[in-house]
Amino acid sequence: MNASTEKQLQNSLMLRLKQATAAEHDRMEQLMQQSQVFASEKNYAQFTLSQYYFQKDVEHLYQNPQVSALIPDLDIRGRSEAALQDLADLKLQPQQQVIVTDAIEYPQSLGWIYVSEGSTLGAAFLFKEAQAQFGFSADFAARNLAAYPEGRAVVWKRFKQAIDEAGFNDAEQELIIEGALQGFKRFGDLLADLHNLK
């Protein structure tokens, strides 16, 4: 590795985010296993409800003009509407209206969006499981797990590039990392309480 490549890696906010949230990422995997999402359609429906609430929290942050200026393709990224349609398929109606990100400001909000965008990669496995276990699809009960029309990797790469090329200073990067940890905590709380969600 030459000095220029090493400096690029050191300056990569996406790399910092990955390292800073590694333990949280592992914790999400453990919570997913514990919640036995694919043990029954009821469990899967509750998981879809958690996805819906988390996506509503994240999409609330899209309204910030600084967020939309940095990530111009936000219109394809939101998945709450897809999750809501999935819930209708699963005969489940969300009962909560609380948005927990009301007080989250830029650039902290980008950390929350990082968590959401990263989850689209892991959703590839979940989508296959939903197909295998229940016969669900991109048109019924698993819309929110389906890939973007142009593919998961392309859209993820575009997000990574936008974040890394934005030129955030150290203080801003710390706020974004803090936001990501908050986002992981929120989704972790939803998973931990999965069977009680309404």
Secondary structure, 3 states (H helix, E strand, C coil): CCHHHHHHHHHCHHHHHHHHCHHHHHHHHHHHHHHCCCCCHHHHHHHHHHHHHHHHHHHHHHHCHHHHHHCCCHHHHCCHHHHHHHHHHCCCCCCCCCCCCCCCCCCHHHHHHHHHHHHHHHHHHHHHHHHHHHCCECCEECHHHCCCCCCHHHHHHHHHHHHHCCCCCHHHHHHHHHHHHHHHHHHHHHHHCHHHCC
